[in-house]
Amino acid sequence: MKLVTIACLPTWAGLLCILAATSCSKTATKTSSTTDSAQSGTTPTNDSTPVSSFAYGSDVSWVTEMEDSGYQFYNNSGAQQNLFTILGGIGINAIRLRVWVNPAGGWCNTADVVNKALSAKAAGMKILIDFHYSDTWADPGDQTVPAAWANETFTQLVATVNNYTQGVLDTLQQNGITPTWVQVGNETNNGMLWPDGEASLNMPQYASLVNAGYNATKTVFPSCKVIVHLANGYDSTDFEWLFDGLKANGASWDIIGMSLYPTAGNYATYDAECQANMQLMQSRYGKQVMVCEVGFAENDPTDAEAFLKDIIAKTRAVGGLGVFYWEPECYNNWQGYGLGAFGSNGQPTAAMNAF
């Protein structure tokens, strides 16, 4: 996730992705197996996903940095506790963690991710690893190649993605961590690792990069499910364009992931459109679906709870695998982010009752 609103629609002439970015910073409120497996598979059933197997998730990638800055977290009774314990107590059973290659300050690098993954494992939670393939935020408006990879040829870049992905996952495995899901790229509405993997300019190369991450994941964790993730889960046109392109170019993936960041005024419409898109993705590609990111205004917990209950119910109703809240632990304007779900007292707001 990155705080941008996109209109990523293919033109008939050139299938160019038009990105209308309202912000390029996370510090503002957001407004809005085999390589031919993508062509195979049976359409998942649309029966309601059992509660026991549904991922009631949170992305808490900021937690170690927040703790280092002196932030503490409190349960609904006001007692200070470990964040993972608090989340587990209110129904969260899965944790999503982003991975950056060589980030400034070290936050979200491999070592930091292992640290957080160990905490999630200790809390008995499933884990989703989210590769951004960048040193910083990757999203529909920014897919910057890591500085250390900047001068590589495309052939070298494909090998690097494979080796890097495998290396991070090997490290997790060595620490006793087995992720349930791995996300190959973050909000890749127009591909990743630009310009080489910019989908509107070179879909075949983007597909090759997806396969590099997919194959690396299966090498380390054969049963792990690989996600390709796009923003704006309500925009079926964008999803069809991107996944048609991946399918035509032999890319492999297991799950289609979505982001959804509505407001009080539009969440009912967005939820309905997202549910319809999930059904379309399942029938069109025979793949499972997951809502990998949601967020809502922290200062409106009542509507946030209603939104979350609605999108969780709609996702379960079509057989979706889970819903993850993006950085709910943020409070007191942490890095200017206003879509957390903890109050100024460091306690969960009513929004988290939805889980």
NORZI-V146354 format. One record per run of one state. SS is the DSSP state (2 for helix, 1 for strand, 0 for the rest). FROM is the first residue (numbers start at 0). TO is the last residue. Records with the same first field share a line. If there is no record, write none. Layout:
BEGIN
SS = FROM-TO, FROM-TO
END
This chain:
BEGIN
0 = 0-35, 39-53, 59-61, 68-72, 74-78, 80-81, 89-92, 99-102, 106-108, 122-124, 131-137, 139-140, 142-142, 144-145, 149-152, 174-179, 184-189, 191-192, 194-196, 198-201, 220-223, 230-234, 248-253, 260-265, 285-286, 294-299, 317-320, 326-332, 336-340, 342-345, 348-348, 354-354
2 = 36-38, 62-67, 82-88, 103-105, 109-121, 146-148, 153-173, 202-219, 235-247, 266-284, 300-316, 333-335, 349-353
1 = 54-58, 73-73, 79-79, 93-98, 125-130, 138-138, 141-141, 143-143, 180-183, 190-190, 193-193, 197-197, 224-229, 254-259, 287-293, 321-325, 341-341, 346-347
END
